[in-house]
Amino acid sequence: MIADFFIIILNFFIRLIASVVTSVTDLLPEDPFASLNLSLPAEIVGYMNWCFPFTLVVETLAVWGAAMLVWYVISILLRVFKVID
């Protein structure tokens, strides 16, 4: 009997929090960047890529990030199994 009362109160607070979060998110726009035009002309992008190789930088950062992730995972596993300090 008392447990049912607490469950009803808890459900009320959960619905209250959900309705507050829903009302706050309804105030936000669907896509805040829809009105922005951030595109550059293709010739400018070509010159930028000729001066600074964006594709090489992105690929290098991706490989470096993957290597660091693997290193951290292996390090954590070795510490969990007490192989290293």
N, C-alpha and C positions, 0 to 999 in steps of 0.2 A: 504494500500500500504506500509506504513512504518512498520506496524505491521508484514506484511509478510516478509519484509527484516530482521527484528529482529529475527523472527522465523527461517529463513534460517541461520542466523549467529549463533543462539543458537544451532541449530541442527548440524552445522559444528563443534562447540566446543565440543558438546556431543560425536560426532563420533570420534573426535580427541582424547579425553580423553579415550574413549573406546578402540581405537586402541593402544594407549600407554599402557594401562593396559593389554590388550591382548598380546602385544609383550613382556612385562615384564614377564607375567605368562608363556609364551611359553618358556622362557629361563630356567625356573625351571624344575627340574626332576619330573617325574610322582610320584615316591615313593622314597624319600631319604633313607629310612630304608630298602629297598629291599635287599641290599647287606650285611646287618648286620645279624649276627647269635646270637641272644640274648637268645636262649633257654638253659636251664639248664638241666642236667640229672635228671631224676625222683627221684633217691635216695637222691640227695642233697636237692631237694625241700621237700621231706618227712622229712628229718632231720631238716630242717629249720622250717617246720610247727610244728614239735614236740617240738622244743625249744621255738618258738614264734608263738602263734596261729594267723596266718594271717587272717583266715576266721572269727574268732571272732572279731578281730580288725576292719575288713572291715564292718561287719554287725553292730557293735556298732557305728562306724562313720556314717554309712548310717542312722541309726535310730536317732542319735543325730542331723545330718544335716536336716533331715525331721522335727524333733521337732523344731529346730531353725527357719526353714523356716516358719512353721505354726505360731510360736510365733511372728515373724516379720510381717507377713501378718495381723494377728489379731491386733497387735499393731498399724500398719498403718491405718487399718480400724477404730479402735477406735479413733485415732487422727483425721481422716477425719470427722467423725461424732461428734466430740467434746465431746466424753464421758470422755476422759482423756486428760491431758495436755502434 
